[in-house]
């Protein structure tokens, strides 16, 4: 009888022990996942650019026609009139002796980005912006516009219907404007006519440019590439550049190697920096920001004066009284007595620093002044960058 009870108790304890063990394993696995994600490793593809893989800016000047009386005034926009006359002359129409009064034409600047390795005949999007005093580009059509690069060569030609997101309407006494009707886009509005000659397959070494230059990050990138390839092929030559020698034995050549490299993960390092935007009051602090032991006190003197004048008038049917305005003033003074002196310890984390400043009850504007004061005292171990 006693042995049976002991056996029953043992069999009931086994599932509990197994369940506890499974929960412990699950908790350890979850902690491992969280600790791995906390490293914030990034792909090399997301923090760097490869040599030759880049965009190129294009710009052009053209005319938009077909506007419903919302184009440029030819008397105020001389460049629009000259462009219109020149275009008509190229089409065999002579208008130099005529007085042009059309309001359906607008001079525009056309901009676009030519992606790397774009081939002849492919299409790209273009943006159109009014140059003169046009009211709206709604319903307009861009005429053939050459798009030139920084070297002055024509790389694309744009034309098409302009799509405008905003609109403008007005009457005799009121007007309504939504968005910016003098800006528009043409999807696939330009055809690439000239290619940029760059042959990646012929490269024997490739340079990788970090978007945020840093010595530690550059060295980590080089080490990650060497570990992947198995031989010393990468070297950090400065905080922004890592050179990679293309092994002759690598299957697939340059394209295959760069495809594999851009998927490697590294932990980018960053300088302890506090970025302050004075216009909007935005403060951004990096995780490496540290301060020495300081005492901070913050208080504001607020004086509020409220005027509530009252009208005093005589009683009904009185003969000697006059109506008078009696001033009444209410003055309230807030000296910030609830604010206390707070001590911020040395070597605290970013979260503790933010919590300490929030405990003082200060807003973003006052926090900017406090951070600048801490820096002036030599207690802020970070760089302050004011935008």
Order of alpha helices (4+ residues) and beta strands (2+ residues): alpha-beta-alpha-beta-beta-alpha-beta-beta-beta-beta-beta-beta-beta-beta-alpha-beta-beta-alpha-beta-beta-beta-beta-beta-beta-beta-beta-beta-beta-alpha-alpha-beta-beta
